[in-house]
């Protein structure tokens, strides 16, 4: 009878340990899944394009301070969601959106020439003081 008790206890112990292992694995997997889910922050960038590498899809930008993420400096930024032939030329003052992931990856989107989106389309035939309507009525601006 003593010969049967020891193997039974060892088997019971191993079964109990094996039953607890999946629960801890499940917790670890959930933690890893939560840790793996990344969020991203965005910041407004103001700077000047100093150079570009269309092959690497990057712009070298001399930028001002970027929010609470980075001080003013010159660095290379990967560009996403843009065709290089539509980007402002080297030497242009620009604004862009910087995206920063939790993992430390960063890139820019929405690269536009500074002030470009703020300039209204001007009617070359009318001055600011003498804008007229289609009927010829004088408008005040």
Residue, then its C-alpha position, 0 to 999 in steps of 0.5 A: x500500500x505504501x508503494x501506491x501512495x508515493x506515486x499517487x502523491x507525485x502524480x497529484x502534485x504534477x497534475x495540480x502544477x500543470x492545472x495552474x500553469x495555463x492560468x498564469x500563461x493566460x495572465x501573461x498573454x493578456x499583459x503582453x497584449x495590453x503592453x503591445x497595444x500602442x497608442x500614438x501622440x501627435x505634435x505640430x512641427x514648424x521648420x525648414x526643409x534642408x534636404x530630402x531622400x526620396x529613396x528612403x522617404x525622408x526629409x531633413x528638417x531644421x525644426x523648432x521645439x516640438x511640444x513636450x517631445x523634443x527641443x529645437x534641432x535638425x533631424x531626419x524624419x520619415x514621411x508617410x502618406x505623401x508623394x515627394x514630387x508634391x512636397x514643398x521644395x528644399x529651403x521652404x518653411x513648413x508645417x507638418x504633423x509629427x506622429x510618435x508611437x509608444x515604441x519610440x517610432x516617429x514620422x511626419x504627415x501633412x507637410x505643407x508650406x508655412x502660410x500656404x493654407x492661410x493665404x486666401x485666393x485673391x481676385x487679381x482684378x480687385x483691390x482690397x478697398x474696391x472689391x465689387x460684386x457681380x452687379x457692380x455694387x461696391x463692397x466694403x472689406 
